[in-house]
């Protein structure tokens, strides 16, 4: 059985949020989909260990923000690789309280859906929350971010068919090693540098400042391994 076949399944990339009493949390999720249209039912699959799972289970409501293609990797990392138990994910982002009283993330959002849980299914490590849509709003126009694009382009392995691909010049270039974060899988490519972190293209990994951290999950340099 070739389990790599599963890699051909397509996914979007979303922010799923919920609230419990006076607390709120959100996370990145790629398994959100529409189940039926009459009535409008969507599903969100959440890991049982996540704080968002706890809040959805308690409040029976969740929101889904549909991310745009230009969403920065740092934004995805701050919501996807950090726990709401340790940090306030809403401290530096734009959001509002929805009709369900759950938060709605607005940064880099094309639109959002609010849902009330009507059923849930236990699937070992995760729970499938089925929610009836009670509100839906467009926020901006653009192309939605897909999980495949995030993996191939945002994390540093850009295919030639991707819009951000830059063809290599014919002249020989000094090869510089790429390094991969052992925590989140982010790939540091010296040819691209880290614009968000102020690192110019052409900077070798070895020449990065000692206090440089992974732009996705915040891991230190010693958590990186040569590819």
C-alpha positions in Angstrom: 0.0 0.0 0.0 1.4 3.3 -1.1 0.3 5.9 1.5 2.0 8.7 -0.5 -1.1 8.5 -2.7 -2.9 10.5 0.1 -0.7 13.5 -0.9 -2.7 14.0 -4.0 -5.8 14.9 -1.9 -6.4 18.6 -2.0 -7.0 20.9 0.9 -7.4 24.6 1.7 -5.9 26.5 4.6 -8.1 28.1 7.2 -8.2 29.6 10.6 -10.7 27.9 12.9 -11.7 29.8 16.0 -13.9 29.3 19.0 -14.6 30.6 22.5 -15.3 29.2 25.9 -16.9 31.5 28.5 -14.6 34.6 28.3 -11.7 32.9 26.6 -11.0 32.4 22.9 -8.6 30.6 20.7 -7.8 29.9 17.1 -5.6 27.6 15.0 -4.6 26.8 11.5 -6.6 23.9 9.9 -6.5 22.3 6.5 -9.5 20.0 6.9 -12.5 22.2 6.5 -15.1 21.5 3.9 -18.7 21.9 2.9 -20.8 18.8 3.4 -24.2 19.8 2.0 -25.9 23.0 0.7 -29.5 22.6 2.0 -29.1 23.3 4.8 -25.5 24.6 4.6 -23.4 22.2 6.6 -19.6 22.4 7.0 -17.1 20.2 8.9 -13.9 21.0 10.7 -11.6 18.3 11.8 -9.6 19.2 15.0 -7.0 17.3 17.0 -8.3 16.4 20.4 -5.1 17.8 22.1 -5.7 21.3 20.8 -7.2 24.1 22.9 -9.6 24.9 20.0 -11.0 21.4 20.3 -11.8 22.0 24.0 -13.5 25.3 23.2 -15.6 24.0 20.4 -16.6 21.0 22.5 -17.8 23.3 25.3 -19.4 26.1 23.3 -20.7 24.1 20.3 -19.8 26.9 17.9 -16.8 27.7 15.6 -15.8 30.1 12.9 -13.7 29.5 9.8 -11.7 32.2 8.1 -10.7 31.5 4.6 -7.1 32.6 4.1 -5.8 34.4 1.0 -2.9 33.4 -1.2 -0.7 36.2 0.1 -0.9 35.2 3.7 2.6 35.5 5.2 4.2 32.3 6.5 4.9 34.1 9.8 1.1 34.6 10.3 0.5 30.9 9.6 3.2 29.9 12.0 2.0 32.2 14.9 -1.5 30.5 14.7 -0.5 27.0 13.7 2.7 26.2 15.6 2.0 27.8 18.9 -0.5 26.8 21.6 -3.1 29.2 22.9 -2.3 27.7 26.3 1.1 29.6 26.2 0.3 32.7 24.1 -2.5 35.0 23.2 -3.0 34.4 19.5 -5.3 37.4 19.2 -2.8 39.9 20.6 -1.5 41.2 17.3 -4.2 40.3 14.8 -7.4 41.9 13.6 -10.6 40.1 14.6 -14.2 40.6 15.6 -16.8 38.8 17.7 -19.3 37.0 15.5 -23.0 36.4 15.8 -22.1 33.1 17.6 -20.0 35.1 20.1 -16.9 33.2 18.8 -14.0 35.3 17.4 -13.6 35.8 13.6 -10.1 36.3 12.3 -10.0 39.1 9.7 -6.4 39.4 8.7 -5.6 37.9 5.3 -9.2 36.6 5.1 -11.2 36.4 1.9 -14.4 35.5 3.9 -15.6 33.7 6.9 -18.3 31.2 8.0 -19.9 30.9 11.4 -21.4 27.6 12.5 -23.3 25.9 15.3 -22.3 22.3 16.0 -25.1 19.9 15.2 -23.1 16.7 15.5 -19.6 15.4 16.0 -17.8 12.2 15.1 -14.9 10.6 17.1 -12.0 9.6 14.8 -9.3 8.3 17.1 -6.9 11.3 17.5 -9.3 13.9 16.0 -13.0 15.0 16.1 -15.1 15.9 13.1 -17.3 18.8 14.1 -20.3 19.1 11.8 -21.7 22.7 11.9 -24.7 24.4 10.4 -23.7 27.7 8.9 -25.5 30.6 10.6 -23.6 33.4 9.1 -21.3 34.0 6.1 -19.6 37.1 4.9 -17.1 38.1 2.2 -14.2 40.2 3.5 -12.0 40.8 0.4 -11.4 39.5 -3.1 -8.5 37.2 -4.2 -7.4 33.7 -4.5 -7.6 31.3 -1.6 -4.5 29.7 -0.1 -4.2 25.9 -0.6 -2.2 23.5 1.6 -0.3 22.4 -1.5 0.8 26.0 -2.3 1.8 26.5 1.4 3.9 23.3 1.3 5.6 24.0 -2.0 6.0 27.8 -2.0 5.6 29.3 1.4 7.9 26.7 3.1 10.6 27.0 0.4 10.3 24.2 -2.1 9.0 26.1 -5.1 8.0 24.1 -8.2 8.7 25.6 -11.7 4.9 25.8 -12.3 4.4 28.0 -9.2 3.8 31.8 -9.9 6.6 32.7 -7.6 9.2 30.5 -9.2 12.3 32.3 -10.5 14.3 30.5 -13.1 17.9 30.1 -12.3 20.5 32.0 -14.3 22.6 30.0 -16.7 25.9 31.0 -15.1 27.3 28.9 -12.4 26.4 29.8 -8.8 28.1 28.8 -5.6 25.9 26.1 -4.0 24.7 27.0 -0.5 23.1 24.3 1.7 19.5 24.5 2.7 18.5 23.7 6.3 15.2 22.3 7.5 13.5 23.1 10.9 13.1 19.8 12.8 10.1 21.3 14.6 7.8 22.5 11.8 9.6 21.5 8.6 10.3 25.1 7.3 13.2 25.1 4.9 15.7 28.0 5.0 16.9 28.6 1.5 20.0 30.9 1.4 19.1 32.1 -2.1 15.9 33.5 -0.7 16.9 34.6 2.7 14.2 35.6 5.2 12.7 38.9 4.2 10.4 39.0 7.2 13.4 38.5 9.5 15.6 41.1 7.7 17.9 38.4 6.2 19.0 39.3 2.7 19.0 36.7 -0.2 22.4 35.1 -0.5 22.9 34.8 3.3 24.3 31.3 4.3 22.7 29.6 7.2 26.0 29.6 9.0 26.1 33.4 8.7 22.6 34.0 10.3 22.7 35.8 13.6 22.8 33.6 16.6 19.5 34.9 17.8 17.7 34.2 14.5 14.7 31.9 14.8 12.4 30.0 12.5 10.0 32.4 10.9 7.2 29.8 11.2 7.5 28.3 14.7 10.2 30.3 16.4 12.6 27.4 16.9 16.3 28.3 17.4 19.1 27.7 14.9 20.2 24.6 16.7 16.8 23.0 15.8 17.8 23.1 12.1 19.4 20.3 10.1 21.2 20.4 6.8 19.1 19.0 3.9 
